[in-house]
Amino acid sequence: MIKLIKTKIDDSYLFLLRLIVYITLFAFAEFTFAMLFGYKVVAIGILIGTAGMVLGLFSLLKGKKRIVSLADGKIVLELGYFIRYLLYTSLFLFSAIAFGSPLQGILGVFVGLLNAKIVAFLFAWRWLK
């Protein structure tokens, strides 16, 4: 007989899931708003920026497990911070090169990346215990 094992889901993982749901809702509203007013490049940039931010949040959660205090005497070179910001920079560069209107693409990616900050500011304080 197969025995089901109950695992405790980490609180930071639940927090991240809530954050992603709200970020997606914000991105969908902004995407719809941009498409209604005819800014297709901005709308696509919003999707690209939101996807990049979600990848960055998962990277942040993965990097949280590798943090070692300096009291242990170990020196750890954390590359997660550098890689996340390299990802964000590459999204800006991609939007500037790929679209016919670089300014609109960069603006869309900026708004998509900013969604996480907006959601965290508006809602995250309610989720913390």
DSSP file (Angstrom, degrees, kcal/mol; ACC not computed):
  #  RESIDUE AA STRUCTURE BP1 BP2  ACC     N-H-->O    O-->H-N    N-H-->O    O-->H-N    TCO  KAPPA ALPHA  PHI   PSI    X-CA   Y-CA   Z-CA
    1    1 A M              0   0    0      0, 0.0     2,-0.5     0, 0.0     0, 0.0   0.000 360.0 360.0 360.0 136.9    0.0    0.0    0.0
    2    2 A I        -     0   0    0      1,-0.0     2,-0.5     2,-0.0     0, 0.0  -0.677 360.0-148.5 -83.8 128.2    1.3    3.4   -0.9
    3    3 A K        -     0   0    0     -2,-0.5     2,-0.4     2,-0.0    -1,-0.0  -0.852  10.5-133.7-100.4 126.7    1.5    5.7    2.1
    4    4 A L        -     0   0    0     -2,-0.5     2,-0.6     1,-0.0    -2,-0.0  -0.641  16.7-147.6 -79.7 131.1    1.0    9.4    1.4
    5    5 A I        -     0   0    0     -2,-0.4     2,-0.5     2,-0.0    -1,-0.0  -0.877   5.6-143.7-102.7 124.6    3.6   11.6    3.1
    6    6 A K        -     0   0    0     -2,-0.6     2,-0.4     2,-0.0    -2,-0.0  -0.751  18.7-165.9 -87.4 128.1    2.5   15.0    4.3
    7    7 A T        -     0   0    0     -2,-0.5     2,-0.6     0, 0.0    -2,-0.0  -0.894  20.9-122.1-114.4 145.6    5.1   17.7    3.8
    8    8 A K        -     0   0    0     -2,-0.4     2,-0.4     1,-0.0     3,-0.0  -0.749  26.0-135.3 -85.5 123.4    5.1   21.1    5.4
    9    9 A I        -     0   0    0     -2,-0.6     5,-0.0     1,-0.1    -1,-0.0  -0.647  26.8-110.2 -80.5 132.3    5.2   23.8    2.7
   10   10 A D     >  -     0   0    0     -2,-0.4     4,-1.7     1,-0.1     3,-0.3  -0.315  17.6-130.3 -61.4 140.4    7.7   26.5    3.6
   11   11 A D  H  > S+     0   0    0      1,-0.2     4,-2.4     2,-0.2     5,-0.2   0.848 108.4  56.0 -62.8 -35.1    6.1   29.9    4.5
   12   12 A S  H  > S+     0   0    0      1,-0.2     4,-2.1     2,-0.2    -1,-0.2   0.850 105.0  52.8 -67.6 -32.2    8.4   31.7    2.1
   13   13 A Y  H  > S+     0   0    0     -3,-0.3     4,-2.2     2,-0.2    -2,-0.2   0.910 110.3  47.1 -67.4 -42.6    7.1   29.4   -0.7
   14   14 A L  H  X S+     0   0    0     -4,-1.7     4,-2.3     2,-0.2    -2,-0.2   0.900 111.4  51.5 -64.2 -40.8    3.5   30.3    0.1
   15   15 A F  H  X S+     0   0    0     -4,-2.4     4,-2.3     1,-0.2    -2,-0.2   0.908 109.7  50.2 -61.0 -42.2    4.4   34.0    0.3
   16   16 A L  H  X S+     0   0    0     -4,-2.1     4,-2.5     2,-0.2    -2,-0.2   0.896 108.8  51.6 -64.4 -41.0    6.0   33.7   -3.2
   17   17 A L  H  X S+     0   0    0     -4,-2.2     4,-2.2     2,-0.2    -2,-0.2   0.919 110.7  47.7 -63.1 -43.4    2.9   32.0   -4.6
   18   18 A R  H  X S+     0   0    0     -4,-2.3     4,-2.2     1,-0.2     5,-0.2   0.924 111.9  50.9 -61.2 -43.3    0.6   34.7   -3.3
   19   19 A L  H  X S+     0   0    0     -4,-2.3     4,-2.5     1,-0.2    -2,-0.2   0.908 109.8  49.6 -60.9 -43.2    3.0   37.3   -4.7
   20   20 A I  H  X S+     0   0    0     -4,-2.5     4,-2.5     2,-0.2    -1,-0.2   0.885 108.7  52.9 -66.0 -39.1    3.0   35.7   -8.1
   21   21 A V  H  X S+     0   0    0     -4,-2.2     4,-2.0     2,-0.2    -1,-0.2   0.942 113.5  42.7 -61.9 -46.5   -0.8   35.5   -8.3
   22   22 A Y  H  X S+     0   0    0     -4,-2.2     4,-2.4     2,-0.2    -2,-0.2   0.878 112.6  53.1 -68.7 -37.2   -1.1   39.2   -7.5
   23   23 A I  H  X S+     0   0    0     -4,-2.5     4,-2.7    -5,-0.2    -1,-0.2   0.912 109.2  50.3 -62.1 -41.7    1.7   40.1   -9.9
   24   24 A T  H  X S+     0   0    0     -4,-2.5     4,-2.5     2,-0.2    -2,-0.2   0.896 109.6  50.2 -64.3 -40.8   -0.1   38.1  -12.6
   25   25 A L  H  X S+     0   0    0     -4,-2.0     4,-2.1     2,-0.2    -2,-0.2   0.919 112.3  47.0 -63.5 -43.3   -3.4   39.9  -12.0
   26   26 A F  H  X S+     0   0    0     -4,-2.4     4,-2.6     2,-0.2    -2,-0.2   0.922 112.5  50.1 -62.9 -43.5   -1.7   43.3  -12.1
   27   27 A A  H  X S+     0   0    0     -4,-2.7     4,-2.8     1,-0.2    -2,-0.2   0.892 109.4  51.2 -64.1 -39.6    0.2   42.3  -15.3
   28   28 A F  H  X S+     0   0    0     -4,-2.5     4,-2.5     2,-0.2    -1,-0.2   0.915 111.1  47.9 -63.9 -42.2   -3.1   41.2  -16.9
   29   29 A A  H  X S+     0   0    0     -4,-2.1     4,-2.3     2,-0.2    -2,-0.2   0.919 114.9  45.3 -64.5 -43.1   -4.8   44.4  -16.1
   30   30 A E  H  X S+     0   0    0     -4,-2.6     4,-2.6     2,-0.2    -2,-0.2   0.889 112.0  52.2 -67.7 -38.5   -1.9   46.5  -17.4
   31   31 A F  H  X S+     0   0    0     -4,-2.8     4,-2.4     2,-0.2    -2,-0.2   0.931 111.8  46.3 -61.1 -46.5   -1.7   44.3  -20.5
   32   32 A T  H  X S+     0   0    0     -4,-2.5     4,-2.3     2,-0.2    -2,-0.2   0.911 112.4  50.4 -62.6 -43.3   -5.4   44.8  -21.2
   33   33 A F  H  X S+     0   0    0     -4,-2.3     4,-1.4     1,-0.2    -2,-0.2   0.915 112.2  46.9 -61.4 -44.7   -5.1   48.6  -20.6
   34   34 A A  H  <>S+     0   0    0     -4,-2.6     5,-2.8     1,-0.2     4,-0.2   0.891 112.7  49.3 -66.6 -39.7   -2.1   48.9  -23.0
   35   35 A M  H ><5S+     0   0    0     -4,-2.4     3,-1.1     1,-0.2    -1,-0.2   0.875 106.8  55.9 -68.2 -36.4   -3.8   46.8  -25.7
   36   36 A L  H 3<5S+     0   0    0     -4,-2.3    -1,-0.2     1,-0.3    -2,-0.2   0.860 110.8  44.6 -63.0 -34.9   -7.0   48.9  -25.4
   37   37 A F  T 3<5S-     0   0    0     -4,-1.4    -1,-0.3    -5,-0.2    -2,-0.2   0.352 120.8-107.3 -94.0   6.4   -5.0   52.1  -26.1
   38   38 A G  T < 5S+     0   0    0     -3,-1.1     2,-1.1    -4,-0.2     3,-0.2   0.661  75.4 134.0  84.0  17.1   -3.1   50.6  -28.9
   39   39 A Y     >< +     0   0    0     -5,-2.8     4,-2.0     1,-0.2    -1,-0.2  -0.634  17.2 159.6 -98.8  75.4    0.3   50.2  -27.3
   40   40 A K  H  > S+     0   0    0     -2,-1.1     4,-2.4     1,-0.2     5,-0.2   0.872  72.1  52.8 -67.5 -37.5    1.1   46.6  -28.4
   41   41 A V  H  > S+     0   0    0     -3,-0.2     4,-2.2     2,-0.2    -1,-0.2   0.903 110.0  48.5 -66.4 -40.0    4.8   46.9  -27.8
   42   42 A V  H  > S+     0   0    0      2,-0.2     4,-2.2     1,-0.2    -1,-0.2   0.905 110.5  52.5 -63.9 -41.1    4.3   48.1  -24.2
   43   43 A A  H  X S+     0   0    0     -4,-2.0     4,-1.7     2,-0.2    -2,-0.2   0.912 110.9  45.5 -63.0 -43.2    1.9   45.3  -23.6
   44   44 A I  H  X S+     0   0    0     -4,-2.4     4,-2.3     1,-0.2    -1,-0.2   0.886 111.3  53.9 -67.4 -37.8    4.4   42.7  -24.8
   45   45 A G  H  X S+     0   0    0     -4,-2.2     4,-2.9     1,-0.2    -2,-0.2   0.867 104.6  55.0 -62.4 -36.7    7.1   44.4  -22.8
   46   46 A I  H  X S+     0   0    0     -4,-2.2     4,-2.4     2,-0.2    -1,-0.2   0.914 108.9  47.7 -62.5 -42.6    4.8   44.1  -19.7
   47   47 A L  H  X S+     0   0    0     -4,-1.7     4,-2.3     2,-0.2    -2,-0.2   0.910 113.0  47.9 -64.7 -41.5    4.6   40.3  -20.3
   48   48 A I  H  X S+     0   0    0     -4,-2.3     4,-2.2     2,-0.2    -2,-0.2   0.925 113.6  47.2 -65.0 -44.9    8.3   40.0  -20.7
   49   49 A G  H  X S+     0   0    0     -4,-2.9     4,-2.1     2,-0.2    -2,-0.2   0.881 112.1  49.8 -64.9 -38.6    9.1   42.0  -17.6
   50   50 A T  H  X S+     0   0    0     -4,-2.4     4,-2.3     2,-0.2    -1,-0.2   0.915 110.7  49.2 -67.0 -42.8    6.6   40.1  -15.5
   51   51 A A  H  X S+     0   0    0     -4,-2.3     4,-2.1     1,-0.2    -2,-0.2   0.903 111.7  50.1 -63.0 -39.8    8.0   36.8  -16.6
   52   52 A G  H  X S+     0   0    0     -4,-2.2     4,-2.2     1,-0.2    -1,-0.2   0.879 109.8  50.4 -64.6 -38.3   11.5   38.0  -15.8
   53   53 A M  H  X S+     0   0    0     -4,-2.1     4,-2.3     2,-0.2    -2,-0.2   0.887 108.6  51.5 -68.7 -38.1   10.4   39.1  -12.4
   54   54 A V  H  X S+     0   0    0     -4,-2.3     4,-2.1     2,-0.2    -2,-0.2   0.918 110.8  48.7 -64.5 -42.2    8.8   35.8  -11.6
   55   55 A L  H  X S+     0   0    0     -4,-2.1     4,-2.1     1,-0.2    -2,-0.2   0.902 111.1  51.3 -61.1 -40.5   12.0   34.0  -12.6
   56   56 A G  H  X S+     0   0    0     -4,-2.2     4,-2.1     2,-0.2    -2,-0.2   0.870 107.7  51.8 -64.5 -37.2   13.9   36.4  -10.4
   57   57 A L  H  X S+     0   0    0     -4,-2.3     4,-2.2     2,-0.2    -1,-0.2   0.896 109.7  48.8 -67.8 -39.6   11.7   35.7   -7.5
   58   58 A F  H  X S+     0   0    0     -4,-2.1     4,-2.3     2,-0.2    -2,-0.2   0.886 110.8  51.5 -65.3 -37.3   12.2   32.0   -7.9
   59   59 A S  H  X S+     0   0    0     -4,-2.1     4,-2.4     2,-0.2    -2,-0.2   0.887 108.6  51.7 -64.2 -38.8   15.9   32.6   -8.0
   60   60 A L  H  X S+     0   0    0     -4,-2.1     4,-1.3     2,-0.2    -2,-0.2   0.901 109.8  48.9 -64.0 -41.4   15.7   34.6   -4.8
   61   61 A L  H  X S+     0   0    0     -4,-2.2     4,-0.7     1,-0.2    -2,-0.2   0.894 112.3  48.3 -66.1 -39.6   13.9   31.8   -3.1
   62   62 A K  H >< S+     0   0    0     -4,-2.3     3,-0.7     1,-0.2     4,-0.4   0.886 110.9  51.2 -66.9 -38.7   16.4   29.3   -4.3
   63   63 A G  H >< S+     0   0    0     -4,-2.4     3,-0.9     1,-0.2     4,-0.5   0.733  95.6  70.9 -71.3 -22.3   19.3   31.5   -3.1
   64   64 A K  H >< S+     0   0    0     -4,-1.3     3,-0.7     1,-0.2    -1,-0.2   0.831  94.4  55.0 -62.7 -32.0   17.7   31.9    0.3
   65   65 A K  T << S+     0   0    0     -3,-0.7    -1,-0.2    -4,-0.7    -2,-0.2   0.715 104.5  54.1 -74.7 -20.3   18.6   28.3    1.1
   66   66 A R  T <  S+     0   0    0     -3,-0.9     2,-0.3    -4,-0.4    -1,-0.2   0.477  75.9 119.0 -94.1  -2.6   22.3   28.9    0.3
   67   67 A I    <   -     0   0    0     -3,-0.7     2,-0.4    -4,-0.5    -3,-0.0  -0.478  42.4-172.7 -70.6 126.7   22.9   31.8    2.6
   68   68 A V        -     0   0    0     -2,-0.3     8,-0.2     8,-0.1     2,-0.1  -0.969  22.5-121.4-121.2 133.2   25.5   30.9    5.2
   69   69 A S    > > -     0   0    0     -2,-0.4     3,-1.2     1,-0.1     5,-0.5  -0.382  16.5-126.2 -72.1 152.3   26.4   33.2    8.0
   70   70 A L  G > 5S+     0   0    0      1,-0.2     3,-1.4     2,-0.2    -1,-0.1   0.623 102.1  78.6 -72.5 -12.8   29.9   34.5    8.4
   71   71 A A  G 3 5S+     0   0    0      1,-0.3    -1,-0.2     2,-0.1    -2,-0.0   0.753  83.4  64.1 -68.4 -22.4   30.0   33.2   11.9
   72   72 A D  G < 5S-     0   0    0     -3,-1.2    -1,-0.3     2,-0.2    -2,-0.2   0.590 112.9-118.7 -75.6  -8.9   30.5   29.7   10.6
   73   73 A G  T < 5S+     0   0    0     -3,-1.4     2,-0.4     1,-0.3    -3,-0.1   0.541  73.4 126.3  83.7   6.5   33.8   30.8    9.2
   74   74 A K      < -     0   0    0     -5,-0.5     2,-0.6     2,-0.0    -1,-0.3  -0.795  50.2-149.1-100.1 140.4   32.8   30.1    5.6
   75   75 A I        -     0   0    0     -2,-0.4     2,-0.5    -3,-0.1    -6,-0.1  -0.942  17.1-170.6-107.5 121.5   33.1   32.6    2.9
   76   76 A V        -     0   0    0     -2,-0.6     2,-0.9    -8,-0.2    -8,-0.1  -0.949  17.7-145.4-117.9 127.8   30.4   32.2    0.2
   77   77 A L        -     0   0    0     -2,-0.5     2,-0.8     2,-0.0    -2,-0.0  -0.821  19.0-153.2 -90.4 108.8   30.4   34.0   -3.1
   78   78 A E        +     0   0    0     -2,-0.9     4,-0.4     1,-0.2     3,-0.2  -0.749  22.1 172.6 -89.6 110.9   26.7   34.6   -3.8
   79   79 A L     >  +     0   0    0     -2,-0.8     4,-2.8     1,-0.2     5,-0.2   0.530  59.6  88.6 -93.2  -7.9   26.2   34.9   -7.6
   80   80 A G  H  > S+     0   0    0      1,-0.2     4,-2.5     2,-0.2     5,-0.2   0.889  87.1  50.7 -59.7 -41.0   22.4   34.9   -7.4
   81   81 A Y  H  > S+     0   0    0     -3,-0.2     4,-2.1     2,-0.2    -1,-0.2   0.937 113.0  45.7 -61.4 -47.4   22.2   38.6   -7.0
   82   82 A F  H  > S+     0   0    0     -4,-0.4     4,-1.9     1,-0.2    -2,-0.2   0.910 113.5  49.2 -63.0 -43.5   24.5   39.2  -10.0
   83   83 A I  H  X S+     0   0    0     -4,-2.8     4,-2.1     2,-0.2    -1,-0.2   0.888 109.2  52.4 -66.4 -39.6   22.6   36.7  -12.1
   84   84 A R  H  X S+     0   0    0     -4,-2.5     4,-2.3    -5,-0.2    -1,-0.2   0.941 112.7  43.9 -61.2 -47.2   19.2   38.2  -11.3
   85   85 A Y  H  X S+     0   0    0     -4,-2.1     4,-2.2     1,-0.2    -1,-0.2   0.798 110.4  55.3 -72.7 -26.4   20.3   41.7  -12.3
   86   86 A L  H  X S+     0   0    0     -4,-1.9     4,-2.3    -5,-0.2    -1,-0.2   0.880 108.1  50.6 -66.3 -38.6   22.0   40.3  -15.4
   87   87 A L  H  X S+     0   0    0     -4,-2.1     4,-1.8     2,-0.2    -2,-0.2   0.937 111.1  47.1 -62.0 -47.7   18.6   38.8  -16.3
   88   88 A Y  H  X S+     0   0    0     -4,-2.3     4,-1.8     1,-0.2    -2,-0.2   0.908 112.9  49.4 -62.9 -41.3   16.8   42.1  -15.7
   89   89 A T  H  X S+     0   0    0     -4,-2.2     4,-2.4     1,-0.2    -1,-0.2   0.892 108.7  52.5 -64.6 -39.7   19.4   43.9  -17.8
   90   90 A S  H  X S+     0   0    0     -4,-2.3     4,-2.7     1,-0.2    -1,-0.2   0.829 105.5  55.5 -67.2 -30.3   19.2   41.4  -20.6
   91   91 A L  H  X S+     0   0    0     -4,-1.8     4,-2.3     2,-0.2    -1,-0.2   0.912 109.0  46.9 -67.0 -41.2   15.4   41.9  -20.7
   92   92 A F  H  X S+     0   0    0     -4,-1.8     4,-1.9     2,-0.2    -2,-0.2   0.924 114.1  47.8 -63.5 -43.8   15.8   45.6  -21.2
   93   93 A L  H  X S+     0   0    0     -4,-2.4     4,-1.9     2,-0.2     5,-0.2   0.914 111.4  50.5 -64.2 -43.2   18.4   45.0  -23.9
   94   94 A F  H  X S+     0   0    0     -4,-2.7     4,-3.1     1,-0.2     5,-0.3   0.916 110.8  48.6 -60.6 -44.4   16.2   42.5  -25.6
   95   95 A S  H  X S+     0   0    0     -4,-2.3     4,-1.1     1,-0.2    -1,-0.2   0.842 110.8  51.3 -67.9 -31.4   13.2   44.8  -25.6
   96   96 A A  H  < S+     0   0    0     -4,-1.9    -1,-0.2    -5,-0.2    -2,-0.2   0.848 119.6  35.2 -72.3 -32.7   15.4   47.7  -27.0
   97   97 A I  H  < S+     0   0    0     -4,-1.9    -2,-0.2    -5,-0.2    -3,-0.2   0.875 116.9  49.6 -87.5 -40.2   16.7   45.5  -29.8
   98   98 A A  H  < S+     0   0    0     -4,-3.1     2,-0.2    -5,-0.2    -3,-0.2   0.789  99.9  66.9 -77.1 -29.5   13.7   43.3  -30.7
   99   99 A F  S  < S-     0   0    0     -4,-1.1     4,-0.0    -5,-0.3     6,-0.0  -0.593  76.8-128.9 -99.0 155.6   10.9   45.9  -31.0
  100  100 A G  S    S+     0   0    0      1,-0.2    -1,-0.1    -2,-0.2    -4,-0.0   0.806 106.6  47.1 -67.7 -29.7   10.5   48.6  -33.6
  101  101 A S     >  -     0   0    0      1,-0.2     4,-2.0    -6,-0.1     3,-0.2  -0.860  69.5-174.9-114.5  95.1   10.0   51.2  -30.8
  102  102 A P  H  > S+     0   0    0      0, 0.0     4,-2.7     0, 0.0     5,-0.2   0.861  81.8  56.0 -59.7 -37.5   12.7   50.7  -28.2
  103  103 A L  H  > S+     0   0    0      1,-0.2     4,-2.3     2,-0.2     5,-0.2   0.916 108.7  46.1 -63.4 -42.6   11.4   53.2  -25.8
  104  104 A Q  H  > S+     0   0    0     -3,-0.2     4,-2.3     2,-0.2    -1,-0.2   0.890 113.0  50.5 -67.1 -38.6    8.0   51.5  -25.6
  105  105 A G  H  X S+     0   0    0     -4,-2.0     4,-2.3   -10,-0.2    -2,-0.2   0.925 112.0  46.4 -63.8 -44.5    9.6   48.1  -25.2
  106  106 A I  H  X S+     0   0    0     -4,-2.7     4,-2.4     1,-0.2    -2,-0.2   0.894 111.9  51.6 -65.4 -39.9   11.8   49.3  -22.4
  107  107 A L  H  X S+     0   0    0     -4,-2.3     4,-2.4    -5,-0.2    -1,-0.2   0.909 109.8  49.9 -62.6 -42.0    8.9   51.1  -20.7
  108  108 A G  H  X S+     0   0    0     -4,-2.3     4,-2.4     2,-0.2    -2,-0.2   0.916 111.7  47.1 -63.6 -43.7    6.8   47.9  -20.9
  109  109 A V  H  X S+     0   0    0     -4,-2.3     4,-2.6     2,-0.2     5,-0.2   0.898 111.0  53.0 -64.8 -40.1    9.6   45.8  -19.3
  110  110 A F  H  X S+     0   0    0     -4,-2.4     4,-2.0     2,-0.2    -2,-0.2   0.926 110.5  46.4 -60.7 -45.2   10.1   48.4  -16.6
  111  111 A V  H  X S+     0   0    0     -4,-2.4     4,-1.0     2,-0.2    -2,-0.2   0.907 112.0  51.8 -64.4 -41.2    6.4   48.3  -15.7
  112  112 A G  H  < S+     0   0    0     -4,-2.4     4,-0.4     1,-0.2     3,-0.4   0.895 112.6  44.6 -62.6 -40.2    6.5   44.5  -15.7
  113  113 A L  H >X S+     0   0    0     -4,-2.6     3,-0.7     1,-0.2     4,-0.5   0.828 109.6  56.7 -71.6 -31.2    9.5   44.4  -13.4
  114  114 A L  H 3X S+     0   0    0     -4,-2.0     4,-2.3    -5,-0.2     3,-0.3   0.682  85.5  82.2 -74.2 -17.8    7.9   47.1  -11.2
  115  115 A N  H 3X S+     0   0    0     -4,-1.0     4,-2.8    -3,-0.4     5,-0.2   0.871  87.5  54.6 -56.2 -39.5    4.8   45.0  -10.6
  116  116 A A  H <> S+     0   0    0     -3,-0.7     4,-2.4    -4,-0.4    -1,-0.2   0.898 108.9  48.0 -63.4 -39.5    6.5   43.0   -7.9
  117  117 A K  H  X S+     0   0    0     -4,-0.5     4,-2.2    -3,-0.3    -1,-0.2   0.908 112.8  48.3 -66.9 -41.2    7.4   46.1   -6.0
  118  118 A I  H  X S+     0   0    0     -4,-2.3     4,-2.5     2,-0.2     5,-0.2   0.937 113.6  46.3 -64.7 -46.7    3.9   47.5   -6.3
  119  119 A V  H  X>S+     0   0    0     -4,-2.8     4,-2.8     1,-0.2     5,-0.9   0.912 112.4  50.4 -63.8 -42.8    2.3   44.3   -5.1
  120  120 A A  H  X5S+     0   0    0     -4,-2.4     4,-0.6    -5,-0.2     5,-0.5   0.896 113.1  46.6 -62.7 -39.3    4.7   43.9   -2.2
  121  121 A F  H  <5S+     0   0    0     -4,-2.2    -2,-0.2    -5,-0.2    -1,-0.2   0.900 119.9  38.2 -69.0 -40.8    4.0   47.5   -1.2
  122  122 A L  H  <5S+     0   0    0     -4,-2.5    -2,-0.2    -5,-0.2    -3,-0.2   0.868 134.7   8.6 -80.5 -37.3    0.2   47.2   -1.4
  123  123 A F  H >X5S+     0   0    0     -4,-2.8     3,-1.7    -5,-0.2     4,-0.6   0.697 100.6  83.2-121.7 -24.5   -0.5   43.7   -0.2
  124  124 A A  H >X<S+     0   0    0     -5,-0.9     4,-1.1    -4,-0.6     3,-1.0   0.799  84.1  64.2 -65.1 -30.2    2.5   41.9    1.4
  125  125 A W  H 34 S+     0   0    0     -5,-0.5    -1,-0.3     1,-0.3    -2,-0.1   0.778  99.4  56.5 -64.1 -23.3    2.2   43.4    4.8
  126  126 A R  H <4 S+     0   0    0     -3,-1.7    -1,-0.3     1,-0.2    -2,-0.2   0.764 104.6  52.0 -76.5 -25.5   -1.2   41.6    5.1
  127  127 A W  H << S+     0   0    0     -3,-1.0     2,-0.2    -4,-0.6    -2,-0.2   0.704  87.6  93.7 -87.3 -20.2    0.3   38.2    4.5
  128  128 A L     <        0   0    0     -4,-1.1     0, 0.0     1,-0.1     0, 0.0  -0.509 360.0 360.0 -76.8 141.0    3.1   38.4    7.1
  129  129 A K              0   0    0     -2,-0.2    -1,-0.1     0, 0.0    -4,-0.0   0.430 360.0 360.0 -94.1 360.0    2.3   36.9   10.4
